[in-house]
């Protein structure tokens, strides 16, 4: 955390920003669950909360960017830090956008797929949950970042495998579903899957940033 002149303020802002991204992943997970099990009021509350969190994350990101630009702080790493903040912010933006698609398009998801969709969401959200502590570590002990990133890649791969399994099941083993509904299910499987991809993108950036700070 020594990167910033006003250390206490910067530490607090970074912690709040990372906590907000982490909370966004948790709320997305809850939102999908509540949609699947027809908890309409709770789902609507999840949408409101995620919108508030996204707004808060944007405000915190801008404050952090201002600190980086107004203080002459490690200019050789400034671009990487800004990219990290952008990619982390993209996670919560994607979470909000994708959860709202459930509200807008109201996809039909057969009850027999609920467990698979819950598991898919948990895996994708776990990738986000894993990249948050790795991001904190880069500011404190960059030499240990790579030790934490393997979880992100693991959850991303498991998310991809389950997503493929769901799509295969829908198109091969559920003849009772209309083709248009199958396409819709594939689309929403992808919505959930893309969150783990966004977490993997952050992990890739952190890996490179860690190398730059330790060579």
Buried (B, 14 or more C-beta within 10 A) or exposed (E): EEBBEEEEEBBEBBBBBBBBBBBBBBBBBBBBBBBBEEBEEBBEBBBEBBBBBBEBBBBBBEBBBEBBEEBEBBEEBBEBBBBBBBBBBBBBBBBBEBBBBBEEEEBEBEEEBBEBBBBBBBBBBBBBBBBBEBBBBBBEEBEEBBEBBEBBBBBBBBBBEBBEBBBEBBBEEBEEBEEEBBEBBBEBBEBBBBBBBBBBBBBBBBBEBBEEBEE
